[in-house]
């Protein structure tokens, strides 16, 4: 769905979404989007050893999940973080 780069924090993130979440995001209405699933995955950046001057995902830092139940409008948020 989207990619984010935070140069100050040295991180990069990718937002993944299923078709239901894509349609809900385009319409601006997440409520009522039963079966919605989104995940924001964040990595620490590391230098690309094969291409000078760019960075690639390195160590996994976190995964944030947003999902809705198929039968109700309840939305669940879950955060998984790397233990230090």
Backbone atoms as SQL, in Angstrom:
CREATE TABLE atoms (id INTEGER PRIMARY KEY, chain TEXT, resi INTEGER, resn TEXT, atom TEXT, x REAL, y REAL, z REAL);
INSERT INTO atoms VALUES
  (1, 'A', 1, 'UNK', 'N', 0.820, -1.177, 0.000),
  (2, 'A', 1, 'UNK', 'CA', 0.000, 0.000, 0.000),
  (3, 'A', 1, 'UNK', 'C', 0.875, 1.256, 0.000),
  (4, 'A', 2, 'UNK', 'N', 1.958, 1.239, 0.848),
  (5, 'A', 2, 'UNK', 'CA', 2.814, 2.417, 0.922),
  (6, 'A', 2, 'UNK', 'C', 4.152, 2.054, 1.568),
  (7, 'A', 3, 'UNK', 'N', 5.139, 2.906, 1.320),
  (8, 'A', 3, 'UNK', 'CA', 6.455, 2.753, 1.930),
  (9, 'A', 3, 'UNK', 'C', 6.829, 4.070, 2.598),
  (10, 'A', 4, 'UNK', 'N', 7.435, 3.992, 3.766),
  (11, 'A', 4, 'UNK', 'CA', 7.828, 5.179, 4.523),
  (12, 'A', 4, 'UNK', 'C', 9.299, 5.078, 4.888),
  (13, 'A', 5, 'UNK', 'N', 10.008, 6.217, 4.836),
  (14, 'A', 5, 'UNK', 'CA', 11.410, 6.256, 5.245),
  (15, 'A', 5, 'UNK', 'C', 11.577, 7.393, 6.245),
  (16, 'A', 6, 'UNK', 'N', 12.176, 7.094, 7.393),
  (17, 'A', 6, 'UNK', 'CA', 12.456, 8.091, 8.417),
  (18, 'A', 6, 'UNK', 'C', 13.975, 8.203, 8.526),
  (19, 'A', 7, 'UNK', 'N', 14.533, 9.205, 7.852),
  (20, 'A', 7, 'UNK', 'CA', 15.995, 9.352, 7.822),
  (21, 'A', 7, 'UNK', 'C', 16.564, 9.665, 9.198),
  (22, 'A', 8, 'UNK', 'N', 15.852, 10.462, 10.001),
  (23, 'A', 8, 'UNK', 'CA', 16.345, 10.802, 11.343),
  (24, 'A', 8, 'UNK', 'C', 16.455, 9.568, 12.221),
  (25, 'A', 9, 'UNK', 'N', 15.427, 8.723, 12.192),
  (26, 'A', 9, 'UNK', 'CA', 15.422, 7.516, 13.020),
  (27, 'A', 9, 'UNK', 'C', 16.203, 6.374, 12.376),
  (28, 'A', 10, 'UNK', 'N', 16.492, 6.497, 11.079),
  (29, 'A', 10, 'UNK', 'CA', 17.212, 5.437, 10.375),
  (30, 'A', 10, 'UNK', 'C', 16.362, 4.195, 10.172),
  (31, 'A', 11, 'UNK', 'N', 15.057, 4.406, 9.949),
  (32, 'A', 11, 'UNK', 'CA', 14.145, 3.281, 9.768),
  (33, 'A', 11, 'UNK', 'C', 13.411, 3.378, 8.438),
  (34, 'A', 12, 'UNK', 'N', 12.864, 2.264, 8.029),
  (35, 'A', 12, 'UNK', 'CA', 11.997, 2.208, 6.855),
  (36, 'A', 12, 'UNK', 'C', 10.832, 1.280, 7.175),
  (37, 'A', 13, 'UNK', 'N', 9.669, 1.618, 6.639),
  (38, 'A', 13, 'UNK', 'CA', 8.469, 0.851, 6.928),
  (39, 'A', 13, 'UNK', 'C', 7.700, 0.586, 5.646),
  (40, 'A', 14, 'UNK', 'N', 6.966, -0.511, 5.644),
  (41, 'A', 14, 'UNK', 'CA', 6.068, -0.834, 4.543),
  (42, 'A', 14, 'UNK', 'C', 4.703, -1.142, 5.128),
  (43, 'A', 15, 'UNK', 'N', 3.676, -0.534, 4.531),
  (44, 'A', 15, 'UNK', 'CA', 2.305, -0.777, 4.944),
  (45, 'A', 15, 'UNK', 'C', 1.681, -1.759, 3.959),
  (46, 'A', 16, 'UNK', 'N', 1.279, -2.903, 4.463),
  (47, 'A', 16, 'UNK', 'CA', 0.629, -3.942, 3.665),
  (48, 'A', 16, 'UNK', 'C', -0.865, -3.930, 3.978),
  (49, 'A', 17, 'UNK', 'N', -1.702, -4.248, 2.991),
  (50, 'A', 17, 'UNK', 'CA', -3.148, -4.253, 3.212),
  (51, 'A', 17, 'UNK', 'C', -3.821, -5.243, 2.265),
  (52, 'A', 18, 'UNK', 'N', -4.922, -5.842, 2.746),
  (53, 'A', 18, 'UNK', 'CA', -5.700, -6.696, 1.858),
  (54, 'A', 18, 'UNK', 'C', -6.634, -5.823, 1.013),
  (55, 'A', 19, 'UNK', 'N', -7.367, -6.415, 0.078),
  (56, 'A', 19, 'UNK', 'CA', -8.235, -5.662, -0.828),
  (57, 'A', 19, 'UNK', 'C', -9.306, -4.881, -0.080),
  (58, 'A', 20, 'UNK', 'N', -9.837, -5.451, 0.983),
  (59, 'A', 20, 'UNK', 'CA', -10.873, -4.777, 1.770),
  (60, 'A', 20, 'UNK', 'C', -10.309, -3.495, 2.382),
  (61, 'A', 21, 'UNK', 'N', -9.106, -3.570, 2.929),
  (62, 'A', 21, 'UNK', 'CA', -8.463, -2.398, 3.530),
  (63, 'A', 21, 'UNK', 'C', -8.133, -1.352, 2.474),
  (64, 'A', 22, 'UNK', 'N', -7.719, -1.777, 1.303),
  (65, 'A', 22, 'UNK', 'CA', -7.422, -0.837, 0.212),
  (66, 'A', 22, 'UNK', 'C', -8.673, -0.052, -0.172),
  (67, 'A', 23, 'UNK', 'N', -9.788, -0.757, -0.337),
  (68, 'A', 23, 'UNK', 'CA', -11.040, -0.076, -0.700),
  (69, 'A', 23, 'UNK', 'C', -11.492, 0.868, 0.417),
  (70, 'A', 24, 'UNK', 'N', -11.355, 0.432, 1.671),
  (71, 'A', 24, 'UNK', 'CA', -11.750, 1.268, 2.808),
  (72, 'A', 24, 'UNK', 'C', -10.882, 2.525, 2.890),
  (73, 'A', 25, 'UNK', 'N', -9.591, 2.388, 2.668),
  (74, 'A', 25, 'UNK', 'CA', -8.680, 3.534, 2.717),
  (75, 'A', 25, 'UNK', 'C', -9.006, 4.531, 1.602),
  (76, 'A', 26, 'UNK', 'N', -9.300, 4.032, 0.433),
  (77, 'A', 26, 'UNK', 'CA', -9.638, 4.922, -0.688),
  (78, 'A', 26, 'UNK', 'C', -10.941, 5.680, -0.434),
  (79, 'A', 27, 'UNK', 'N', -11.889, 5.029, 0.228),
  (80, 'A', 27, 'UNK', 'CA', -13.174, 5.672, 0.501),
  (81, 'A', 27, 'UNK', 'C', -13.120, 6.546, 1.753),
  (82, 'A', 28, 'UNK', 'N', -12.104, 6.333, 2.619),
  (83, 'A', 28, 'UNK', 'CA', -11.993, 7.092, 3.852),
  (84, 'A', 28, 'UNK', 'C', -12.867, 6.557, 4.974),
  (85, 'A', 29, 'UNK', 'N', -13.425, 5.354, 4.796),
  (86, 'A', 29, 'UNK', 'CA', -14.312, 4.767, 5.802),
  (87, 'A', 29, 'UNK', 'C', -13.793, 3.401, 6.243),
  (88, 'A', 30, 'UNK', 'N', -13.079, 3.370, 7.371),
  (89, 'A', 30, 'UNK', 'CA', -12.585, 2.100, 7.899),
  (90, 'A', 30, 'UNK', 'C', -13.673, 1.369, 8.678),
  (91, 'A', 31, 'UNK', 'N', -14.550, 2.131, 9.361),
  (92, 'A', 31, 'UNK', 'CA', -15.651, 1.509, 10.098),
  (93, 'A', 31, 'UNK', 'C', -16.576, 0.803, 9.113),
  (94, 'A', 32, 'UNK', 'N', -16.945, -0.412, 9.440),
  (95, 'A', 32, 'UNK', 'CA', -17.836, -1.183, 8.573),
  (96, 'A', 32, 'UNK', 'C', -17.112, -2.010, 7.534),
  (97, 'A', 33, 'UNK', 'N', -15.779, -1.910, 7.496),
  (98, 'A', 33, 'UNK', 'CA', -14.988, -2.686, 6.533),
  (99, 'A', 33, 'UNK', 'C', -14.654, -4.036, 7.164),
  (100, 'A', 34, 'UNK', 'N', -15.619, -4.917, 7.180),
  (101, 'A', 34, 'UNK', 'CA', -15.420, -6.235, 7.804),
  (102, 'A', 34, 'UNK', 'C', -14.423, -7.067, 7.019),
  (103, 'A', 35, 'UNK', 'N', -13.476, -7.680, 7.744),
  (104, 'A', 35, 'UNK', 'CA', -12.441, -8.486, 7.107),
  (105, 'A', 35, 'UNK', 'C', -11.199, -7.702, 6.747),
  (106, 'A', 36, 'UNK', 'N', -11.153, -6.451, 7.163),
  (107, 'A', 36, 'UNK', 'CA', -10.012, -5.583, 6.888),
  (108, 'A', 36, 'UNK', 'C', -8.755, -6.113, 7.580),
  (109, 'A', 37, 'UNK', 'N', -7.626, -6.048, 6.909),
  (110, 'A', 37, 'UNK', 'CA', -6.344, -6.448, 7.501),
  (111, 'A', 37, 'UNK', 'C', -5.237, -5.542, 6.965),
  (112, 'A', 38, 'UNK', 'N', -4.496, -4.930, 7.895),
  (113, 'A', 38, 'UNK', 'CA', -3.372, -4.068, 7.535),
  (114, 'A', 38, 'UNK', 'C', -2.204, -4.389, 8.461),
  (115, 'A', 39, 'UNK', 'N', -0.999, -4.245, 7.939),
  (116, 'A', 39, 'UNK', 'CA', 0.201, -4.468, 8.742),
  (117, 'A', 39, 'UNK', 'C', 1.247, -3.421, 8.376),
  (118, 'A', 40, 'UNK', 'N', 1.800, -2.756, 9.377),
  (119, 'A', 40, 'UNK', 'CA', 2.891, -1.819, 9.181),
  (120, 'A', 40, 'UNK', 'C', 4.146, -2.482, 9.751),
  (121, 'A', 41, 'UNK', 'N', 5.090, -2.793, 8.870),
  (122, 'A', 41, 'UNK', 'CA', 6.319, -3.485, 9.258),
  (123, 'A', 41, 'UNK', 'C', 7.465, -2.471, 9.206),
  (124, 'A', 42, 'UNK', 'N', 8.231, -2.373, 10.298),
  (125, 'A', 42, 'UNK', 'CA', 9.306, -1.388, 10.396),
  (126, 'A', 42, 'UNK', 'C', 10.637, -2.087, 10.634),
  (127, 'A', 43, 'UNK', 'N', 11.636, -1.671, 9.850),
  (128, 'A', 43, 'UNK', 'CA', 12.992, -2.217, 9.949),
  (129, 'A', 43, 'UNK', 'C', 13.974, -1.094, 10.199),
  (130, 'A', 44, 'UNK', 'N', 15.110, -1.439, 10.775),
  (131, 'A', 44, 'UNK', 'CA', 16.246, -0.525, 10.843),
  (132, 'A', 44, 'UNK', 'C', 16.893, -0.528, 9.461),
  (133, 'A', 45, 'UNK', 'N', 17.295, 0.625, 8.968),
  (134, 'A', 45, 'UNK', 'CA', 17.963, 0.677, 7.666),
  (135, 'A', 45, 'UNK', 'C', 19.396, 0.180, 7.782),
  (136, 'A', 46, 'UNK', 'N', 19.875, -0.440, 6.710),
  (137, 'A', 46, 'UNK', 'CA', 21.284, -0.810, 6.625),
  (138, 'A', 46, 'UNK', 'C', 21.759, -0.523, 5.208),
  (139, 'A', 47, 'UNK', 'N', 23.022, -0.296, 5.071),
  (140, 'A', 47, 'UNK', 'CA', 23.581, -0.021, 3.743),
  (141, 'A', 47, 'UNK', 'C', 23.429, -1.241, 2.852),
  (142, 'A', 48, 'UNK', 'N', 23.139, -0.981, 1.594),
  (143, 'A', 48, 'UNK', 'CA', 23.029, -2.053, 0.603),
  (144, 'A', 48, 'UNK', 'C', 24.441, -2.413, 0.137),
  (145, 'A', 49, 'UNK', 'N', 24.905, -3.646, 0.385),
  (146, 'A', 49, 'UNK', 'CA', 26.267, -4.011, -0.002),
  (147, 'A', 49, 'UNK', 'C', 26.446, -4.167, -1.516),
  (148, 'A', 50, 'UNK', 'N', 25.336, -4.204, -2.261),
  (149, 'A', 50, 'UNK', 'CA', 25.409, -4.449, -3.706),
  (150, 'A', 50, 'UNK', 'C', 25.143, -3.210, -4.550),
  (151, 'A', 51, 'UNK', 'N', 24.744, -2.112, -3.896),
  (152, 'A', 51, 'UNK', 'CA', 24.420, -0.908, -4.657),
  (153, 'A', 51, 'UNK', 'C', 24.821, 0.294, -3.826),
  (154, 'A', 52, 'UNK', 'N', 25.781, 1.067, -4.305),
  (155, 'A', 52, 'UNK', 'CA', 26.323, 2.200, -3.561),
  (156, 'A', 52, 'UNK', 'C', 25.267, 3.304, -3.387),
  (157, 'A', 53, 'UNK', 'N', 25.191, 3.836, -2.177),
  (158, 'A', 53, 'UNK', 'CA', 24.385, 5.023, -1.937),
  (159, 'A', 53, 'UNK', 'C', 22.929, 4.791, -1.574),
  (160, 'A', 54, 'UNK', 'N', 22.528, 3.573, -1.317),
  (161, 'A', 54, 'UNK', 'CA', 21.144, 3.372, -0.878),
  (162, 'A', 54, 'UNK', 'C', 21.096, 2.414, 0.296),
  (163, 'A', 55, 'UNK', 'N', 19.931, 2.381, 0.931),
  (164, 'A', 55, 'UNK', 'CA', 19.734, 1.526, 2.104),
  (165, 'A', 55, 'UNK', 'C', 18.658, 0.491, 1.832),
  (166, 'A', 56, 'UNK', 'N', 18.730, -0.595, 2.568),
  (167, 'A', 56, 'UNK', 'CA', 17.757, -1.678, 2.467),
  (168, 'A', 56, 'UNK', 'C', 17.284, -2.035, 3.878),
  (169, 'A', 57, 'UNK', 'N', 16.168, -2.759, 3.999),
  (170, 'A', 57, 'UNK', 'CA', 15.730, -3.175, 5.329),
  (171, 'A', 57, 'UNK', 'C', 16.783, -4.050, 6.004),
  (172, 'A', 58, 'UNK', 'N', 16.981, -3.793, 7.282),
  (173, 'A', 58, 'UNK', 'CA', 17.906, -4.591, 8.079),
  (174, 'A', 58, 'UNK', 'C', 17.149, -5.316, 9.181),
  (175, 'A', 59, 'UNK', 'N', 17.497, -5.032, 10.404),
  (176, 'A', 59, 'UNK', 'CA', 16.905, -5.680, 11.572),
  (177, 'A', 59, 'UNK', 'C', 15.418, -5.301, 11.699),
  (178, 'A', 60, 'UNK', 'N', 14.567, -6.302, 11.885),
  (179, 'A', 60, 'UNK', 'CA', 13.142, -6.071, 12.081),
  (180, 'A', 60, 'UNK', 'C', 12.923, -5.449, 13.454),
  (181, 'A', 61, 'UNK', 'N', 12.198, -4.309, 13.490),
  (182, 'A', 61, 'UNK', 'CA', 11.948, -3.617, 14.751),
  (183, 'A', 61, 'UNK', 'C', 10.541, -3.858, 15.285),
  (184, 'A', 62, 'UNK', 'N', 9.538, -3.776, 14.399),
  (185, 'A', 62, 'UNK', 'CA', 8.162, -3.944, 14.877),
  (186, 'A', 62, 'UNK', 'C', 7.217, -4.304, 13.736),
  (187, 'A', 63, 'UNK', 'N', 6.082, -4.880, 14.143),
  (188, 'A', 63, 'UNK', 'CA', 4.975, -5.156, 13.234),
  (189, 'A', 63, 'UNK', 'C', 3.716, -4.692, 13.951),
  (190, 'A', 64, 'UNK', 'N', 2.976, -3.780, 13.324),
  (191, 'A', 64, 'UNK', 'CA', 1.718, -3.297, 13.871),
  (192, 'A', 64, 'UNK', 'C', 0.596, -3.824, 12.989),
  (193, 'A', 65, 'UNK', 'N', -0.393, -4.454, 13.606),
  (194, 'A', 65, 'UNK', 'CA', -1.495, -5.077, 12.874),
  (195, 'A', 65, 'UNK', 'C', -2.810, -4.375, 13.222),
  (196, 'A', 66, 'UNK', 'N', -3.627, -4.151, 12.196),
  (197, 'A', 66, 'UNK', 'CA', -4.967, -3.618, 12.365),
  (198, 'A', 66, 'UNK', 'C', -5.895, -4.552, 11.606),
  (199, 'A', 67, 'UNK', 'N', -6.911, -5.069, 12.272),
  (200, 'A', 67, 'UNK', 'CA', -7.830, -5.997, 11.605),
  (201, 'A', 67, 'UNK', 'C', -9.228, -5.816, 12.166),
  (202, 'A', 68, 'UNK', 'N', -10.207, -6.238, 11.366),
  (203, 'A', 68, 'UNK', 'CA', -11.592, -6.190, 11.825),
  (204, 'A', 68, 'UNK', 'C', -12.207, -7.570, 11.660),
  (205, 'A', 69, 'UNK', 'N', -13.141, -7.845, 12.537),
  (206, 'A', 69, 'UNK', 'CA', -13.837, -9.123, 12.546),
  (207, 'A', 69, 'UNK', 'C', -14.786, -9.204, 11.350),
  (208, 'A', 70, 'UNK', 'N', -14.946, -10.389, 10.774),
  (209, 'A', 70, 'UNK', 'CA', -15.844, -10.578, 9.640),
  (210, 'A', 70, 'UNK', 'C', -17.316, -10.438, 10.014),
  (211, 'A', 71, 'UNK', 'N', -17.653, -10.656, 11.298),
  (212, 'A', 71, 'UNK', 'CA', -19.053, -10.634, 11.705),
  (213, 'A', 71, 'UNK', 'C', -19.465, -9.354, 12.416),
  (214, 'A', 72, 'UNK', 'N', -18.497, -8.635, 12.968),
  (215, 'A', 72, 'UNK', 'CA', -18.819, -7.416, 13.712),
  (216, 'A', 72, 'UNK', 'C', -17.986, -6.259, 13.172),
  (217, 'A', 73, 'UNK', 'N', -18.235, -5.085, 13.699),
  (218, 'A', 73, 'UNK', 'CA', -17.442, -3.914, 13.301),
  (219, 'A', 73, 'UNK', 'C', -16.260, -3.675, 14.225),
  (220, 'A', 74, 'UNK', 'N', -15.970, -4.626, 15.118),
  (221, 'A', 74, 'UNK', 'CA', -14.880, -4.419, 16.068),
  (222, 'A', 74, 'UNK', 'C', -13.535, -4.434, 15.353),
  (223, 'A', 75, 'UNK', 'N', -12.690, -3.477, 15.720),
  (224, 'A', 75, 'UNK', 'CA', -11.351, -3.348, 15.131),
  (225, 'A', 75, 'UNK', 'C', -10.331, -3.673, 16.206),
  (226, 'A', 76, 'UNK', 'N', -9.335, -4.452, 15.838),
  (227, 'A', 76, 'UNK', 'CA', -8.298, -4.880, 16.785),
  (228, 'A', 76, 'UNK', 'C', -6.939, -4.341, 16.320),
  (229, 'A', 77, 'UNK', 'N', -6.183, -3.788, 17.281),
  (230, 'A', 77, 'UNK', 'CA', -4.827, -3.313, 17.032),
  (231, 'A', 77, 'UNK', 'C', -3.873, -4.174, 17.854),
  (232, 'A', 78, 'UNK', 'N', -2.818, -4.659, 17.216),
  (233, 'A', 78, 'UNK', 'CA', -1.818, -5.474, 17.890),
  (234, 'A', 78, 'UNK', 'C', -0.430, -4.955, 17.525),
  (235, 'A', 79, 'UNK', 'N', 0.453, -4.870, 18.504),
  (236, 'A', 79, 'UNK', 'CA', 1.826, -4.424, 18.281),
  (237, 'A', 79, 'UNK', 'C', 2.787, -5.525, 18.714),
  (238, 'A', 80, 'UNK', 'N', 3.688, -5.881, 17.809),
  (239, 'A', 80, 'UNK', 'CA', 4.759, -6.831, 18.101),
  (240, 'A', 80, 'UNK', 'C', 6.068, -6.034, 17.972),
  (241, 'A', 81, 'UNK', 'N', 6.845, -6.003, 19.060),
  (242, 'A', 81, 'UNK', 'CA', 8.115, -5.273, 19.028),
  (243, 'A', 81, 'UNK', 'C', 9.260, -6.218, 19.330),
  (244, 'A', 82, 'UNK', 'N', 10.390, -5.920, 18.737),
  (245, 'A', 82, 'UNK', 'CA', 11.605, -6.681, 18.990),
  (246, 'A', 82, 'UNK', 'C', 12.067, -6.386, 20.403),
  (247, 'A', 83, 'UNK', 'N', 12.380, -7.431, 21.148),
  (248, 'A', 83, 'UNK', 'CA', 12.895, -7.246, 22.505),
  (249, 'A', 83, 'UNK', 'C', 14.359, -6.860, 22.440),
  (250, 'A', 84, 'UNK', 'N', 14.718, -5.921, 23.277),
  (251, 'A', 84, 'UNK', 'CA', 16.094, -5.416, 23.274),
  (252, 'A', 84, 'UNK', 'C', 16.950, -6.113, 24.294);
